[in-house]
Amino acid sequence: MASTTTERSDARSAPAATAPVEQQGRMTHRQILEALSGLLLALFVAFLSSTVVSNALPTIITDLRGSQSQYTWVVTATLLASTASTPIWGKLADLMSKKLLIQIAIVVFVVGSMLAGLAQSVPTLIGWRVLQGLGLGGLQALVQIAMAAMISPRERGRYSGLLGGVMAVATVGGPLIGGLLVDTSWLGWRWCFFVGVPFAVVALVLLQRTLHLPTIKRDVSIDYLGAAFLTAGVSSLLIWVTLAGDTFAWMSVETLLMVGGGLLAVAAFIVTEMRAKEPIVPLRLFRDRTTTLAIIASVAVGVALFGSTVFLGQYLQISRGYSPTAAGLLTIPMVGGLLVSSTASGILISRYGKWKAYLVSGSVLVATGFGLLATIDHTTNMVVLGVFLAVLGLGIGMTMQNLVLAVQNTVAATDLGAASSAVAFFRSLGGTIGVSVLGAVLSARVTSLITDGLPAGAAGQAGSGDIGLATLTTAPPEIQDLIRVSYGDATGRIFLIAALLSVITVVAVVFIHEVALRTESGDERVAGEQAGATPADSTAAVDDQLAGRHAVAGPDAPEEPVRVTVFTGTELDQGGRHEPVDARR
């Protein structure tokens, strides 16, 4: 085993530098909290944009006289744009200033939100939701990348409670705010898009004042061709999933062109990534088992996160007749479970350094929660529904953030942005596919139930395909009741499909190899790697030794150089076993 020996003195003996204090060493707890203020507010804006609209969608679609397919597309358009752009944002974070990228993402998001609020038709609304999704994709990926740069994996659990709290407040507050806006006559649903703008402006100011991350000077080589192929491939396949069976048949010329073109674009993307100097998604990431399995698991988590909120709001309002405000209140059990489990698991992970048990437990709870929700219909007791949602929330809270943590702890520091965005990409991809496929299944099932329930004369006059959300407010009372019952009875089927997909998450998580959490932040690891040394977790002992010496001897103690042995061939895990070190790190 080859090793080199270096000497490191306390940072107090170093000459004054021009960089901010945060860049000279490890950030203090106070500095991290100050930096997190703007980051978490930006993340709050991102989550608020999804949740505040979900409960208002039934009103928006009926007001603009849209269809069930357009209902799905209002959500899918944003998810599609955020999915396709997430890896690009992540790769740019490895090459450029993370702070600047977050601010750009906020501005794009604000512009998209303002224009969406001014839309006069569903197609126009969908178009501006695409722009909103571009900013959303950046915020979802970049906030976690910035946190990884500041905070070590071992310490990140202390702050995951804040992250879970922001998600919970946005998830609970979003539907409530959206419901109040829709139910307030002098405001209306358009303010669901305007409401996030003030928060975004405040986030910009806070980020400018509190976030100070070092920008690593590198030769920037952006893979534009790979980005184009990725966007084209993903968009073509997702648009096909959404339109097939409705706009055109599954077996048709349109299907052949869209699927064939999408697969060709994906193949071209893979070839491009193999040759690109700075690939958008480095294929070497998939050589690591933890990263590959975490990405597979993230797909089903995306279905859980987006599918449950989108179609749950529709179920509560259309089938059960609750107002948007009441529908938001009824989702509190799910959000409460998410907050409790994410906070508790984060604290325990930081204390003991073990994370796999929480991933396994969370994935099992996600599958169980969906399985229970598969039994609901238009008569399900609301207390029982609340219990089912609490189970699902507990599972999502223990799974979603810890999948990102597992990947960030494994990959090389220079790949933190690309790896974090890859997990977010496939989670968004799962959500996009889930909303598209589950929406298509729901639409087909609702149409079938309405057709079976219509009297022969009514079916002949209206045509079963023309009866649905668009005619809910104008149809005769008996037809309205049929539409509501059909939506309630059809919702259970989409949750059954989600439960079956969640089994994939359980299997993937079980086979993930648990690696001891690192004690260096992303910036510290980057500095070590660029200096030509492999950052070993054993360097944490040096920090502990320095901290202990200062605590005992006081700030005026004489300087003592500390000898640090950096292993370049192997490193020790917490069990004392020698683990091979990836040469790329």
C-alpha positions in Angstrom: 0.0 0.0 0.0 1.6 3.2 -1.1 1.4 6.3 1.0 2.6 9.8 1.2 3.1 12.0 4.4 2.3 15.6 4.5 2.3 18.2 7.2 -0.6 20.6 7.9 -0.6 23.4 10.4 -3.6 25.1 12.0 -5.4 27.5 9.7 -4.6 30.3 12.1 -1.0 30.3 11.0 -1.8 30.8 7.4 -1.4 34.2 5.8 -4.5 36.3 5.2 -6.3 35.5 2.0 -8.5 37.5 -0.2 -11.2 34.9 -0.3 -14.2 35.1 2.0 -13.9 33.3 5.4 -16.2 30.6 4.2 -13.7 29.7 1.5 -10.7 29.5 3.8 -11.8 26.5 5.8 -14.8 24.5 6.9 -17.9 26.7 7.4 -19.2 27.1 11.0 -22.7 26.1 11.9 -23.9 29.7 11.9 -22.4 30.3 8.4 -24.1 27.2 7.1 -27.5 28.3 8.5 -27.0 31.8 6.9 -26.2 30.3 3.6 -29.1 27.8 3.8 -31.6 30.6 4.3 -31.5 31.7 0.7 -31.1 28.1 -0.6 -34.1 26.7 1.4 -36.3 29.7 0.4 -35.4 29.0 -3.3 -36.3 25.4 -2.8 -39.5 26.4 -1.0 -40.5 28.4 -4.1 -39.8 25.4 -6.3 -42.0 23.1 -4.3 -44.7 25.7 -3.8 -45.0 26.1 -7.5 -46.0 22.4 -7.8 -48.3 22.1 -4.8 -50.1 25.4 -5.1 -51.2 24.6 -8.6 -52.1 20.9 -8.0 -55.2 21.8 -6.0 -56.2 24.6 -8.3 -55.9 22.5 -11.5 -59.5 21.3 -11.5 -60.7 24.9 -11.3 -58.2 26.0 -13.9 -59.2 23.3 -16.4 -62.9 23.8 -15.9 -62.6 27.6 -16.2 -60.6 27.3 -19.4 -62.7 24.4 -20.6 -59.9 22.0 -21.0 -59.9 18.2 -21.2 -58.4 15.4 -19.0 -55.5 15.1 -21.4 -54.8 18.8 -21.0 -55.2 18.5 -17.3 -52.3 16.0 -17.3 -50.3 18.1 -19.7 -50.4 21.2 -17.5 -48.4 19.1 -15.0 -46.4 17.0 -17.5 -45.1 20.1 -19.4 -43.4 21.4 -16.3 -42.0 18.0 -15.3 -40.8 17.4 -18.8 -38.9 20.6 -19.0 -37.4 20.2 -15.5 -36.5 16.6 -16.3 -34.7 17.4 -19.5 -32.8 20.4 -18.1 -31.8 18.9 -14.7 -28.6 17.1 -16.0 -27.6 20.2 -17.9 -27.9 22.4 -14.7 -26.0 19.8 -12.8 -23.1 19.6 -15.2 -22.9 23.4 -15.4 -22.6 23.4 -11.6 -19.4 21.3 -12.0 -18.0 23.9 -14.4 -19.3 27.3 -13.3 -20.4 29.3 -10.3 -23.1 27.5 -8.4 -24.4 30.7 -6.9 -24.8 32.4 -10.3 -26.6 29.3 -11.7 -29.1 29.3 -8.8 -29.8 32.9 -9.3 -30.3 32.4 -13.1 -32.7 29.5 -12.4 -34.8 31.7 -10.0 -35.1 34.4 -12.7 -36.2 31.9 -15.3 -38.7 30.4 -12.9 -40.1 33.8 -12.0 -40.6 34.8 -15.7 -42.3 31.5 -16.5 -44.6 31.9 -13.5 -45.7 35.4 -14.4 -46.4 34.5 -18.0 -48.3 31.4 -16.9 -50.5 33.5 -14.7 -51.5 35.7 -17.6 -52.4 32.7 -19.9 -55.8 32.9 -21.6 -56.0 29.3 -22.8 -54.8 25.9 -21.8 -52.3 25.5 -24.7 -50.8 28.9 -23.8 -50.6 27.9 -20.1 -48.9 24.7 -21.0 -46.3 26.6 -23.1 -45.4 28.9 -20.2 -45.3 26.0 -17.8 -42.4 24.7 -19.9 -40.4 27.8 -19.2 -41.3 27.6 -15.6 -40.1 24.0 -15.6 -36.7 25.0 -16.9 -36.1 27.1 -13.8 -37.7 24.5 -11.6 -35.2 21.9 -12.8 -32.3 24.1 -11.9 -33.6 24.8 -8.4 -34.3 21.2 -7.6 -30.8 20.1 -8.6 -28.6 23.1 -7.7 -29.8 23.6 -4.1 -28.8 20.1 -3.2 -25.5 20.4 -5.1 -24.7 23.6 -3.1 -25.5 21.9 0.1 -23.2 19.0 -0.8 -20.4 21.5 -1.5 -20.8 23.1 2.0 -21.7 20.2 4.2 -20.1 16.8 4.6 -22.4 13.7 4.2 -21.9 12.8 7.9 -23.1 16.2 9.0 -25.8 16.7 6.4 -28.4 14.8 8.5 -28.3 17.7 11.0 -29.8 19.9 8.3 -32.0 17.4 6.6 -34.7 18.3 9.1 -34.7 21.9 7.7 -34.9 20.5 4.2 -37.8 18.2 5.2 -39.5 21.1 7.0 -39.3 23.3 3.9 -40.8 20.5 1.9 -43.5 19.9 4.4 -44.5 23.6 4.7 -44.5 23.9 0.9 -46.5 20.7 0.5 -49.1 21.7 3.2 -49.0 25.4 2.6 -49.2 25.1 -1.2 -52.6 23.5 -1.4 -53.9 25.7 1.4 -52.7 28.8 -0.3 -53.9 27.6 -3.7 -57.3 26.7 -2.2 -57.7 30.1 -0.6 -56.7 31.9 -3.8 -59.1 29.9 -5.9 -61.9 30.4 -3.3 -61.3 34.1 -3.0 -63.3 35.8 -5.8 -61.2 38.9 -6.1 -58.0 36.9 -6.5 -58.7 33.6 -8.4 -56.5 30.8 -9.7 -54.1 33.1 -11.6 -52.6 34.2 -8.3 -51.4 30.6 -7.9 -48.7 31.5 -10.4 -48.0 35.0 -9.0 -47.8 34.0 -5.3 -44.3 32.6 -5.6 -42.7 35.7 -7.1 -42.2 37.6 -3.9 -40.5 34.6 -2.2 -38.2 34.2 -5.2 -37.2 37.9 -5.1 -36.3 37.5 -1.4 -34.4 34.3 -2.1 -32.3 36.2 -4.7 -31.4 38.9 -2.1 -30.5 36.3 0.5 -28.4 34.3 -1.8 -26.4 37.3 -2.9 -25.7 38.2 0.8 -25.2 34.9 2.4 -24.0 32.3 -0.1 -20.3 32.3 -0.7 -19.0 29.2 -2.5 -15.6 29.1 -4.2 -15.7 28.9 -7.9 -13.2 26.3 -9.2 -11.5 27.8 -12.3 -11.6 25.2 -15.0 -11.7 25.1 -18.8 -15.4 25.0 -19.5 -16.5 22.7 -22.3 -20.3 22.4 -22.4 -21.7 19.3 -24.2 -24.3 21.1 -26.3 -24.8 18.2 -28.7 -25.4 15.8 -25.8 -27.9 18.2 -24.2 -29.8 18.5 -27.5 -30.0 14.7 -28.0 -31.0 14.2 -24.4 -33.8 16.8 -24.6 -35.0 15.4 -28.0 -35.0 11.8 -26.8 -36.8 12.3 -23.5 -39.3 14.7 -24.9 -40.2 12.5 -27.9 -40.8 9.4 -25.7 -42.8 11.3 -23.0 -45.0 13.1 -25.5 -45.7 9.7 -27.1 -46.6 8.2 -23.7 -49.0 11.1 -23.1 -50.8 11.2 -26.5 -50.8 7.5 -27.5 -54.2 5.9 -27.1 -56.0 9.2 -27.1 -54.8 11.5 -29.9 -53.6 8.5 -32.0 -53.6 4.7 -31.7 -50.8 2.8 -29.8 -50.0 0.9 -33.0 -49.8 3.7 -35.6 -47.5 5.6 -37.8 -47.2 8.4 -35.2 -46.1 5.8 -32.6 -43.5 4.5 -35.0 -42.1 7.9 -35.7 -42.1 9.2 -32.1 -40.7 6.0 -30.5 -38.2 5.4 -33.3 -37.0 9.0 -33.2 -36.8 9.0 -29.4 -34.8 5.8 -29.3 -32.4 7.1 -32.0 -31.9 10.3 -30.0 -31.2 8.4 -26.8 -28.7 6.2 -28.7 -27.0 9.2 -30.2 -26.9 10.8 -26.7 -25.1 7.7 -25.3 -22.6 7.7 -28.1 -22.0 11.5 -27.6 -21.5 11.1 -23.9 -18.8 8.4 -24.5 -16.8 10.9 -26.6 -17.6 14.3 -25.0 -14.8 16.1 -23.1 -17.3 17.1 -20.4 -20.4 14.9 -20.8 -23.7 16.1 -19.4 -24.2 12.7 -17.7 -20.8 11.0 -17.3 -21.4 7.3 -18.1 -18.7 6.3 -15.6 -21.2 7.1 -12.9 -23.1 4.0 -13.8 -20.1 1.7 -13.1 -20.8 2.3 -9.4 -23.4 0.0 -8.0 -24.7 2.4 -5.4 -25.3 5.2 -8.0 -27.0 2.9 -10.5 -29.3 1.3 -7.9 -30.1 4.7 -6.4 -31.1 6.0 -9.8 -33.4 3.0 -10.4 -35.0 3.5 -7.0 -35.5 7.2 -7.7 -37.8 6.5 -10.6 -40.5 5.0 -8.4 -40.0 7.7 -5.8 -40.7 10.2 -8.5 -44.0 8.5 -9.3 -44.8 8.6 -5.5 -44.0 12.3 -5.1 -45.7 13.7 -8.2 -48.4 11.1 -8.9 -49.8 11.2 -5.4 -50.1 15.0 -5.2 -51.5 15.5 -8.8 -54.2 12.8 -8.7 -55.0 13.0 -5.0 -56.1 16.6 -5.4 -58.3 15.7 -8.3 -59.8 12.8 -6.4 -60.6 14.9 -3.3 -62.2 17.8 -5.4 -63.8 16.1 -8.3 -65.0 12.8 -6.7 -65.5 13.8 -3.1 -66.6 17.4 -3.6 -64.2 19.1 -1.3 -63.1 22.7 -1.9 -59.5 23.3 -2.8 -58.8 24.6 0.7 -60.4 21.5 2.3 -58.5 19.2 -0.1 -55.2 20.8 1.0 -56.1 20.2 4.7 -56.8 16.6 4.0 -53.3 16.0 2.7 -51.7 17.0 6.1 -51.3 13.4 7.2 -49.0 12.6 4.3 -47.0 15.8 4.8 -46.8 15.2 8.6 -45.4 11.7 8.0 -42.9 13.1 5.5 -41.7 15.8 8.0 -41.4 13.4 10.9 -39.5 10.7 9.0 -37.1 12.9 7.1 -36.2 14.8 10.3 -35.8 11.8 12.5 -33.9 9.7 10.0 -31.6 12.7 9.3 -30.7 13.1 13.0 -30.1 9.4 13.5 -28.0 9.1 10.3 -25.8 12.0 11.5 -25.4 10.4 14.9 -24.6 6.9 13.9 -23.4 7.2 10.3 -25.7 4.4 9.1 -28.3 5.1 6.4 -29.3 1.9 4.5 -31.8 0.7 7.1 -33.8 3.9 6.7 -33.8 3.6 2.9 -35.1 0.0 3.1 -37.8 0.9 5.6 -38.8 3.9 3.6 -39.1 2.0 0.3 -41.2 -0.7 2.0 -43.5 2.0 3.4 -43.9 3.7 0.0 -45.0 0.4 -1.6 -47.3 -0.3 1.4 -48.8 3.2 1.2 -49.6 2.9 -2.5 -51.0 -0.6 -1.9 -53.4 0.8 0.7 -54.4 3.7 -1.6 -55.2 1.2 -4.3 -58.3 0.2 -2.3 -59.9 3.7 -2.3 -63.1 4.6 -4.2 -65.8 7.3 -4.1 -67.0 6.1 -0.6 -63.7 5.7 1.3 -63.8 7.0 4.8 -61.6 10.1 5.2 -60.0 8.9 8.4 -58.9 5.7 6.7 -57.6 7.7 3.8 -55.6 9.9 6.2 -53.9 6.8 7.7 -53.0 5.6 4.2 -51.5 9.0 3.3 -49.5 9.0 6.6 -47.9 5.7 5.7 -47.0 7.0 2.2 -45.6 10.2 3.7 -43.4 8.3 6.2 -41.9 6.3 3.3 -41.2 9.3 1.0 -39.5 11.2 3.9 -37.1 8.3 4.6 -36.4 7.5 0.9 -36.1 10.6 -1.2 -33.3 12.7 0.4 -31.3 9.6 1.6 -31.0 8.3 -2.0 -29.3 11.6 -2.9 -27.1 11.3 0.2 -26.0 7.8 -0.7 -24.9 8.9 -4.2 -23.1 12.1 -3.1 -21.2 10.1 -0.5 -20.0 7.6 -3.1 -19.0 9.6 -6.2 -15.8 11.7 -6.8 -16.1 15.3 -5.7 -15.7 16.6 -9.2 -18.8 14.6 -10.2 -21.0 15.8 -7.3 -23.1 18.1 -9.6 -23.5 15.5 -12.4 -24.3 12.7 -9.9 -26.8 14.7 -7.8 -28.6 16.0 -10.9 -28.7 12.4 -12.3 -30.7 11.3 -9.3 -32.9 14.3 -9.6 -33.2 13.7 -13.3 -34.5 10.2 -13.0 -36.7 11.1 -10.1 -38.3 13.8 -12.3 -38.4 11.4 -15.2 -40.2 8.9 -13.0 -42.7 11.6 -12.0 -43.2 12.7 -15.6 -43.7 9.1 -16.8 -45.9 8.5 -13.8 -48.1 11.5 -14.4 -48.4 10.7 -18.1 -49.0 7.0 -17.9 -51.2 7.2 -14.8 -53.1 10.1 -16.4 -53.7 8.0 -19.5 -54.9 5.1 -17.4 -57.2 7.3 -15.4 -58.7 8.9 -18.5 -59.3 5.5 -20.1 -60.8 4.1 -16.9 -63.0 7.1 -16.3 -64.3 7.0 -20.0 -65.1 3.3 -19.6 -67.0 3.8 -16.3 -68.9 6.8 -17.7 -69.8 4.8 -20.9 -71.1 1.9 -18.8 -73.1 4.2 -16.5 -74.7 6.3 -19.2 -78.3 5.5 -20.3 -78.3 4.4 -23.9 -80.1 7.6 -25.1 -77.7 9.9 -23.3 -74.7 8.0 -24.7 -76.0 8.3 -28.2 -76.7 12.1 -27.9 -73.4 13.2 -26.2 -70.9 10.6 -27.1 -69.0 9.0 -24.1 -65.7 10.6 -25.2 -67.2 14.1 -24.8 -68.2 13.7 -21.2 -65.7 14.5 -18.5 -64.0 17.4 -16.8 -64.8 19.8 -19.6 -68.6 19.2 -19.2 -68.6 18.8 -15.4 -70.2 22.2 -14.7 -72.6 22.3 -17.6 -73.9 18.6 -17.6 -77.2 17.7 -16.0 -77.1 16.8 -12.3 -77.3 13.0 -12.9 -74.4 13.2 -15.4 -72.3 15.2 -12.9 -72.9 12.6 -10.3 -71.8 9.9 -12.7 -68.6 11.8 -13.6 -67.7 12.2 -9.9 -68.4 8.6 -9.0 -66.3 7.5 -12.1 -63.3 9.5 -11.0 -63.5 8.2 -7.5 -63.7 4.6 -8.5 -60.9 4.9 -11.2 -58.4 6.6 -8.9 -57.6 3.3 -7.0 -56.4 1.7 -10.2 -53.6 4.3 -10.8 -52.4 3.8 -7.2 -52.3 0.1 -7.8 -49.9 0.6 -10.7 -47.8 2.9 -8.5 -47.6 0.2 -5.9 -46.3 -2.3 -8.4 -43.7 0.1 -9.6 -42.6 0.8 -6.0 -41.6 -2.9 -5.6 -38.7 -2.0 -8.0 -37.5 0.6 -5.5 -37.6 -2.0 -2.6 -35.5 -4.5 -4.6 -33.0 -1.8 -5.8 -32.5 -0.4 -2.2 -31.9 -3.9 -0.7 -29.0 -4.4 -3.0 -27.3 -1.0 -2.4 -24.0 -1.4 -0.6 -23.7 0.8 2.5 -20.5 2.9 2.5 -19.4 4.8 5.6 -20.4 8.5 5.4 -17.6 10.9 4.5 -16.6 13.7 6.9 -15.4 16.1 4.2 -17.6 18.6 2.5 -17.7 18.7 -1.3 -15.4 21.8 -1.5 -12.9 20.2 0.8 -12.9 17.0 -1.4 -12.5 19.1 -4.6 -9.5 20.9 -3.1 -7.9 17.6 -2.1 -8.5 16.0 -5.5 -7.1 19.0 -7.4 -4.1 19.0 -5.2 -3.4 15.4 -6.4 -4.4 13.7 -3.1 -7.2 11.2 -2.6 -9.4 12.5 0.2 -9.6 9.8 2.8 -12.0 9.8 5.6 -9.1 9.4 7.9 -8.4 13.1 7.5 -11.4 13.7 9.7 -9.2 12.6 12.6 -7.0 15.6 12.0 -10.0 18.0 12.2 -11.1 16.3 15.4 -7.5 16.5 16.8 -7.3 20.2 16.0 -10.7 20.9 17.5 -9.8 18.9 20.6 -6.4 20.6 21.0 -8.0 24.1 20.7 -10.7 23.2 23.2 -8.2 22.1 25.8 -5.3 24.4 25.3 -7.3 27.5 24.2 -6.8 29.8 21.3 -3.4 31.0 22.5 -1.8 27.6 22.5 1.5 27.3 20.6 1.3 26.0 17.0 2.0 22.3 16.5 2.2 20.9 13.1 0.0 17.9 12.5 1.2 15.0 10.4 -1.4 13.6 8.1 -1.0 10.3 6.2 -3.0 10.3 3.0 -3.4 6.8 1.5 -3.3 6.7 -2.2 -3.9 3.0 -2.8 -6.7 2.0 -0.3 -8.7 3.6 2.5 -10.3 2.2 5.6 -14.0 2.1 6.1 -15.5 2.3 9.6 -15.1 -1.4 10.1 -11.4 -1.2 9.6 -11.5 -3.0 6.2 -9.4 -1.8 3.3 -11.5 -0.6 0.4 -10.1 0.1 -3.0 -10.1 3.7 -4.1 -11.4 4.7 -7.5 -8.4 6.2 -9.4 -10.7 8.9 -10.8 -11.2 10.3 -7.4 
